[in-house]
Amino acid sequence: MNVTTTANEGTAQTCLTQATNTPEASLCLRIRAIFQRVAKATPPASDATRPPRILAVSKTVSAERIRQAYTCGQRAFGESYVQEARPKQEALRDLAIEWHFIGPIQANKTRPLAEHFAWVHSVDRLRIAERLSQQRPVELPPLNICIQINIDREPSKSGVLPEELPALAHRVAVLPHLRLRGLMAIPRPSTNPDEQADSFRRVRQLLDNLRSEGLALDTLSMGMSDDLEAAVAQGATWVRIGTAIFGARPASF
């Protein structure tokens, strides 16, 4: 199965080929390698709710570097801090970027998310969803929402616990100006493929349960640079890739 792209991402391979003799060549090759890893990991007869797409995690990455990645064919970028994202969005407003927010959400920071992002992957409280709904401008399409799951019950991580998910999902799904798309998870780090697969399989089962309860969900946001193969094999539709595209982040992050 081919990796699904937006209309602009459909020209990604052409952009990558043309960019091999430019200063952005290394970045383009990294992006192409991720496309290839995702395509290889996708089962031939996958029953994924949606085929996988690549979300380039651009926190700590400069606007100039994001522009270079866009030239390479990448169109969706994920940010974790509103105060960092907004200047970059302004600097890149001439590009047709699809902006995603993937970090923890403070209640007093919901307005810029509602006004300037297409997706928010990290909703884990009804209050946050309600504020996003109230603050989403009516002239914009509904804000795409994923509920973050603390799938491995780690005290240090955000996310709703699995047993609390159904009640939250049904309440978020009926809020105006939002479109509940699915689930997001960051499992416990592991280098064991079986352990990786187990966590992602449990996220997928939670999504299947919600769909059986009548919610029209199509998104699993899971998998990063070190475990994307396991995530894609279990039905990931967004893989969030930072290090494998942009390199290691500063130690302070």
N, C-alpha and C positions, 0 to 999 in steps of 0.2 A: 504494500500500500504506500502511496506517495504521501509525503508530509503535506498537509493542507496549508495553503498560503492565502494571504489577502491578494487583491488584484495587483497591488504593487509588488508583493513578494513573488508573484508569478514570474517576474523578470530577474529574480535573484541570481540564477545561474549565469545569465548573460552579464549581469553586473559583476559577478565574481570573476568571470573570464576576462572581461575588459580591464579589471582592476589589478591584474597580476603584475603590471609594469608601473604601478603607482606606489607612493609611500604607504598606502593603506593595504598593500598586498598581504602582509602578515595577518592583519585583522580579518581580511576577507577569507583567507585560508582557514582561520579558526572558525569562522561562521560556517563555512562550507563543511568543515569537519563535523560540526554539530548536526547540520542537516543530514549528513551521511549516517552518523550514529543513530539519530532518531529513526530515519528510514529503515536502517538495518534492524533495529530493535522492534519495529512494529510488526506484529504477526501478520502473515499473508491474508488470513481470513479473520482479521480482527473484528470483534464485536464492540469496539470502543464507541462510546456515546458520540464522540466527535474525534476525527483523526488528530494526531498531535501537532501542535504548533510550538514555536520557540519564542519564549519571552526572555529578552536580553535584560539581565538585572544590571541596572546602570547606576546604582547608588555609589557614590564616591567617584564616578566617572565624569569627566568634563563634558561640556556641551560639544566641544570640538570633536572629541572622540566618539560621541553619539552620532554626530553628523557623518563621521567617517563610516561608522557601522551602517548607517542608513544608505550611504553610497554603495555599500556592499550588498544591499538587498534586504537588510533587517528592518522591520517596520514596527514591532511592538517592543516597548521598553518598560521595565518595572522599577519603580522608585520606592524607598522606604521611609523617607523623611520629607515632610511637606516643605520645610524651610530650605531644603536643598533642591527639591524638585522644581519649585515655582520659577526661580531664575533661569533654569535650564529650559523649561517650557517656553518662557518668553523669548529666549535666545534662539529657539528652534521652531518658532511658530510658523515659519515659512515651509516647514516640512509636514507631510501628512502622517505624523507619528500617532500611533495608538498608545496612549499612556495608561499604565496600570499602577495601582498602589498596592504594595505587598507587605508593608510594615505594620507594626502595632499602631492602633488608632487611639488618639486622645480625643475626648469628647469635645474639647474646645478647638479642635483642628478639623472638624468634619466639613465645614463650609468649603474650603478650597478643594477638598476631595470631591465633593458633590458638584462643584462648578468646573473643574479642570481635568477630570479623569474620565476615561471610558469604562474602566473596571476597577473594583476594589475587591481584593482577594481575602482580606483579613478581618472580616466582620465576625465577632464572637459574642456580641451582646445586643439585645433588642434595642437598648437605648441608642446605640451607635447607628443601627439600621434606621430607626425612626428619625434621627437627626439627618441622616443622608437623604431620606425620602422627603423630608420637609424642605431641605435646602437645595435639592436638585432643581435647576432652572427648568421651567415648563417648556421652553423652546428647544431643549436638548432631548435626545432619545433617553429612554430609561437607563439608569446607571446599572451596569452589570455587576452582580454581587456573588461572591463565594463566601460561604461560612467556613471559618478556620476550625479544624478539628485538632485537639490535642490527642492524637491517636495512641501515643504510647504513655500518656498520663505523666508527662514530665513536669515537675513543679516549676521549672525555670521557663517554660514555654507558654505562650498565649494559646488560646483555643478553647472551644467548648468541649466538654467531655462527651464521649459517644452516647451515653444514656440521656444527656440533656439535649441532644441534637434535634430529635423529631419535633418537640414543642417549639423550639426556636425557629426551625425551618418553616413550619407552617405559619407562624406569625409573620416572619419576614416576607414570605411569598405573597402575602396579600397587601403589602404596603404599596401605595401609589408611587410612581416615578422611579421604582426599582424593578429590576428583573433578576430574581434569584436564579443563577445558572448552575450552581453546584457546590463542590467542596474543595477546600485547600488544606493541605497537611504538610508538616515538616517532621517526618519521623525521627526517632532516635538515630544518631549517626552509627553506621555499621559498615564494615567492609565485607561482611558475609552476605552473598547474594540471596541466600535463603531467608535471612532475617529481613533484608530489604524488601523482598517480595512479600513476606508475611505482613508487614506494616501496610504496604500499598494495597494488598488484597483486602485487608480489613476496611480501608477507606473506600474501596470500590464497593464492598458489600453494604456499607452505610448508604452510599448513593443509590444502590439498587433497592434498598429498603424504602427509601424516600420516594423513589419512582413508583414502587408498588403501592404506595399510599396516595398516589394521584398527583404528585408534584412533577412538572415537566422540566426535568433537569438534564443537562447535557455536558457538564464540565467537571473534570477532575484536574485541579492544579496541584501537581505533585511531581517530584523529581528535580534534582539539581545536577551539577557537573559530575559528581562522583557516583550517582546512583540512577541516572536517567534511564538506563537500559531496563532496570527492574521496574521502574515506574511506568514506562511505555508499555512493557509487556503486560502490566496489570490494568491498562486502560487510560493512562494519563492523556489529557487533551491539551494541557499547557505544561511544558517543562521550563523551569525557571533557571536560566543559565547565566552565571556571572563570571566566575573564575576562568572557565574554559574558553570564554570569549575575550574578556578584558584583562585577564591575568589576576594575580593575587591582590587583594585590597590592602591598604595600609593597616598596620598592626593595631591601630587604635579603634578599628571598626570590627 
